Amino acid sequence: MPTQAKAAVIDEITERFQNSSAAVLTEYRGLTVAQLTQLRRSLGAGSSYAVVKNTLTKRAADSVGFSDLGPLLNGPTAIAFIEGDPVEAAKAIRDFARAHPLLVVKGGVVDGRTVDASEVTRLADVEPREVLLAKLAGAMKGNLTKAAGLFQAPLSQVARLAAALQEKKPAEAAAPEAPAAEAPASDDTAAADTTPDNDAAAADAADSDA
């Protein structure tokens, strides 16, 4: 391939990495053109599935900070570039691989970070967005600011936060209970403590707790 043509291919792959919410590297050895077309269509509008040259893809990946993909670029490689929801695309790839075991997921990039094949599989097993957001809304106990931000966040980030919250709950349940409050002071002591200085100290303490 002439140098100019190689440069054009590298530029195209680089642009796809930059514009995609996720990119999943696969080995397609043994699959037919019709099967690959079926996989491409299952990824959703805006996404693509293309056979790539490993050496040119490695150079494109290096240029956008995905050098960790280098070891995955061996053998016949095709990349699913996802422009929509990475979770839905991961589900489509997982389902296709179950029906066509010749498709092998190598790893990829999700939300700007490299992931291995097992993480792509875990992403495919994430519950629907509506279910995750309902769980998170309950866990945050009415914190509307955080909830509003999560509704705009990529679903893969929502999924990771949901997992973190699930791990946090058992830890909170195992935490020791706070000591019981001291018995209330007598009426005489209470009256002695209601001086202006003590009132100010109590207000300061309340402010620091808030």
C-alpha positions in Angstrom: 0.0 0.0 0.0 1.5 3.4 -1.0 2.6 5.6 1.9 -0.1 8.2 1.1 -2.8 5.6 1.2 -1.5 4.2 4.5 -1.6 7.7 6.0 -5.2 8.1 5.0 -6.2 4.8 6.6 -4.4 5.7 9.8 -6.2 9.1 9.9 -9.5 7.4 9.4 -9.0 4.9 12.2 -7.7 7.6 14.4 -10.8 9.7 13.8 -13.0 6.7 14.5 -11.3 6.1 17.9 -11.8 9.8 18.8 -15.5 9.9 17.8 -16.6 6.6 19.3 -18.0 6.1 22.8 -16.4 2.6 22.6 -14.4 0.4 20.3 -14.4 -3.4 20.6 -11.6 -5.5 19.0 -12.6 -8.9 17.7 -11.2 -11.8 15.8 -13.5 -12.9 13.0 -11.6 -15.9 11.5 -14.1 -18.3 9.9 -17.1 -16.0 9.7 -18.8 -15.3 6.4 -19.4 -11.9 4.9 -23.1 -12.3 5.5 -22.5 -13.0 9.2 -20.3 -10.0 9.5 -23.0 -7.9 7.9 -25.5 -9.2 10.4 -23.2 -8.2 13.3 -22.7 -4.8 11.8 -26.4 -4.2 11.6 -27.0 -5.3 15.2 -24.7 -2.6 16.6 -27.2 0.2 15.9 -27.3 3.4 13.9 -24.0 5.3 13.7 -21.8 2.3 14.6 -19.6 0.4 12.2 -17.7 -2.9 12.1 -14.6 -2.9 9.9 -11.7 -5.3 9.2 -8.5 -3.4 9.9 -4.8 -3.9 9.3 -3.0 -4.4 12.6 0.1 -2.3 11.9 -1.9 0.7 10.8 -4.4 0.3 13.6 -1.5 0.2 16.2 -0.2 3.5 14.9 -3.6 5.1 15.1 -4.1 3.7 18.6 -0.7 5.0 19.7 -1.6 8.5 18.4 -4.7 8.8 20.6 -3.2 7.3 23.8 -4.4 3.7 23.4 -1.0 2.0 23.2 -2.3 -0.8 25.5 -4.2 -2.1 22.5 -1.0 -3.1 20.8 -0.8 -6.7 22.2 -4.4 -7.3 21.0 -3.6 -6.4 17.4 -2.6 -9.8 16.1 -4.3 -12.2 13.8 -7.4 -11.3 11.8 -8.8 -8.2 13.5 -12.1 -6.3 13.0 -13.2 -3.4 15.2 -16.7 -2.4 16.2 -16.7 1.4 16.5 -19.7 2.4 18.7 -21.2 5.8 18.5 -24.2 5.1 20.6 -24.7 3.3 23.9 -21.7 1.1 24.6 -23.7 -1.2 26.8 -26.3 -2.0 24.1 -23.5 -2.6 21.6 -21.7 -4.9 24.0 -24.9 -6.9 24.4 -25.3 -7.2 20.6 -21.7 -8.5 20.3 -22.2 -10.9 23.2 -25.4 -12.3 21.7 -23.8 -12.6 18.3 -20.8 -14.4 19.8 -23.1 -16.9 21.6 -24.7 -17.7 18.3 -21.4 -17.7 16.3 -18.6 -18.9 18.6 -16.0 -18.1 15.9 -16.3 -14.5 16.9 -13.7 -13.8 19.6 -13.7 -10.6 21.7 -10.2 -9.4 22.4 -10.8 -6.2 24.4 -11.2 -2.6 23.4 -11.8 1.0 24.6 -14.8 2.2 26.7 -15.3 5.8 27.8 -11.7 6.6 26.9 -10.0 3.8 28.7 -8.7 0.4 27.5 -10.5 -2.7 28.8 -10.0 -6.5 28.4 -12.4 -9.0 27.0 -13.8 -9.9 30.4 -14.8 -6.2 31.1 -16.6 -6.1 27.7 -18.6 -9.1 28.8 -19.4 -7.5 32.2 -20.6 -4.4 30.4 -22.9 -6.6 28.3 -24.4 -8.0 31.5 -25.3 -4.6 32.9 -29.1 -4.1 33.7 -31.1 -1.6 31.6 -30.4 2.1 32.2 -33.9 2.6 33.7 -33.3 -0.1 36.3 -29.9 1.2 37.3 -31.1 4.8 37.7 -34.0 3.7 39.9 -31.5 1.8 42.1 -29.2 4.8 42.3 -32.0 7.2 43.0 -33.0 5.2 46.1 -29.3 4.8 47.2 -28.7 8.5 47.0 -31.7 9.2 49.2 -33.0 12.2 47.4 -29.8 14.0 46.4 -31.2 15.6 43.3 -28.0 17.2 42.2 -26.2 13.9 41.9 -29.2 12.2 40.3 -29.5 14.9 37.6 -25.8 14.4 36.7 -26.2 10.7 36.5 -29.1 11.0 34.1 -26.7 12.6 31.7 -23.7 10.3 32.3 -22.7 7.4 30.0 -24.4 4.2 31.0 -21.1 2.4 31.6 -20.3 5.1 34.3 -23.7 4.6 35.8 -23.1 0.8 35.9 -19.7 1.2 37.7 -21.3 3.5 40.3 -24.1 1.0 40.8 -21.5 -1.7 41.5 -19.7 0.5 43.9 -22.9 1.2 45.8 -23.7 -2.5 46.0 -20.2 -3.1 47.6 -20.7 -0.2 50.0 -24.0 -1.5 51.5 -22.5 -4.6 53.2 -19.7 -2.5 54.6 -22.2 0.0 56.1 -24.2 -2.9 57.6 -21.1 -4.3 59.3 -20.1 -0.9 60.9 -20.4 -0.7 64.7 -23.4 1.2 66.0 -22.8 4.6 67.5 -22.7 4.8 71.4 -26.0 5.6 73.1 -26.6 9.2 73.9 -25.8 10.3 77.4 -28.7 10.8 79.9 -30.1 14.4 79.8 -28.8 16.8 82.4 -30.9 17.8 85.4 -33.0 20.9 85.2 -30.5 22.9 87.3 -27.6 21.9 85.0 -29.5 22.7 81.9 -30.4 26.1 83.2 -26.7 26.8 84.0 -25.6 25.9 80.4 -27.9 28.3 78.7 -25.5 31.3 78.9 -24.9 33.4 75.7 -21.3 31.9 75.4 -22.6 28.3 75.5 -25.3 29.2 73.0 -22.7 30.5 70.6 -20.5 27.3 71.0 -23.5 25.2 70.3 -24.3 27.2 67.2 -20.7 26.8 66.0 -20.8 23.0 66.6 -24.0 22.8 64.6 -22.5 24.7 61.7 -19.5 22.4 61.6 -21.8 19.4 61.6 -23.8 20.8 58.7 
